[in-house]
Amino acid sequence: MAILARRRTGNVQSHHAPGAVGLVQGALVDMITAADVAEKAAQVEVEEIRGICPQHVTLIAIFGTIADVDAALKAVTEFFNS
């Protein structure tokens, strides 16, 4: 969690540690869509994780309870596999 905390790009910092973190990576446009789908599917907080990627891949983290992160990841997977 400390590694992710240092690499989070958002200004919103939760006062307590989330129960789970889901990581998703892909093209920027897909990660914007994934973040939207995740936040609409469950009570989660989605943030971009900073990094250096020569292939221009973007990484997002989905923070929340285990059940909410699971629901968000399932919704993202279903969206991109349909």
Secondary structure as a PSIPRED ss2 file (coil, helix, strand):
# PSIPRED VFORMAT (PSIPRED V4.0)

   1 M C   1.000  0.000  0.000
   2 A H   0.000  1.000  0.000
   3 I H   0.000  1.000  0.000
   4 L H   0.000  1.000  0.000
   5 A H   0.000  1.000  0.000
   6 R H   0.000  1.000  0.000
   7 R H   0.000  1.000  0.000
   8 R E   0.000  0.000  1.000
   9 T C   1.000  0.000  0.000
  10 G C   1.000  0.000  0.000
  11 N C   1.000  0.000  0.000
  12 V C   1.000  0.000  0.000
  13 Q C   1.000  0.000  0.000
  14 S C   1.000  0.000  0.000
  15 H C   1.000  0.000  0.000
  16 H C   1.000  0.000  0.000
  17 A C   1.000  0.000  0.000
  18 P C   1.000  0.000  0.000
  19 G C   1.000  0.000  0.000
  20 A E   0.000  0.000  1.000
  21 V E   0.000  0.000  1.000
  22 G E   0.000  0.000  1.000
  23 L E   0.000  0.000  1.000
  24 V E   0.000  0.000  1.000
  25 Q E   0.000  0.000  1.000
  26 G E   0.000  0.000  1.000
  27 A C   1.000  0.000  0.000
  28 L H   0.000  1.000  0.000
  29 V H   0.000  1.000  0.000
  30 D H   0.000  1.000  0.000
  31 M H   0.000  1.000  0.000
  32 I H   0.000  1.000  0.000
  33 T H   0.000  1.000  0.000
  34 A H   0.000  1.000  0.000
  35 A H   0.000  1.000  0.000
  36 D H   0.000  1.000  0.000
  37 V H   0.000  1.000  0.000
  38 A H   0.000  1.000  0.000
  39 E H   0.000  1.000  0.000
  40 K H   0.000  1.000  0.000
  41 A H   0.000  1.000  0.000
  42 A C   1.000  0.000  0.000
  43 Q C   1.000  0.000  0.000
  44 V C   1.000  0.000  0.000
  45 E E   0.000  0.000  1.000
  46 V E   0.000  0.000  1.000
  47 E E   0.000  0.000  1.000
  48 E E   0.000  0.000  1.000
  49 I E   0.000  0.000  1.000
  50 R C   1.000  0.000  0.000
  51 G C   1.000  0.000  0.000
  52 I C   1.000  0.000  0.000
  53 C C   1.000  0.000  0.000
  54 P C   1.000  0.000  0.000
  55 Q C   1.000  0.000  0.000
  56 H C   1.000  0.000  0.000
  57 V C   1.000  0.000  0.000
  58 T E   0.000  0.000  1.000
  59 L E   0.000  0.000  1.000
  60 I E   0.000  0.000  1.000
  61 A E   0.000  0.000  1.000
  62 I E   0.000  0.000  1.000
  63 F E   0.000  0.000  1.000
  64 G E   0.000  0.000  1.000
  65 T C   1.000  0.000  0.000
  66 I H   0.000  1.000  0.000
  67 A H   0.000  1.000  0.000
  68 D H   0.000  1.000  0.000
  69 V H   0.000  1.000  0.000
  70 D H   0.000  1.000  0.000
  71 A H   0.000  1.000  0.000
  72 A H   0.000  1.000  0.000
  73 L H   0.000  1.000  0.000
  74 K H   0.000  1.000  0.000
  75 A H   0.000  1.000  0.000
  76 V H   0.000  1.000  0.000
  77 T H   0.000  1.000  0.000
  78 E H   0.000  1.000  0.000
  79 F H   0.000  1.000  0.000
  80 F H   0.000  1.000  0.000
  81 N H   0.000  1.000  0.000
  82 S C   1.000  0.000  0.000
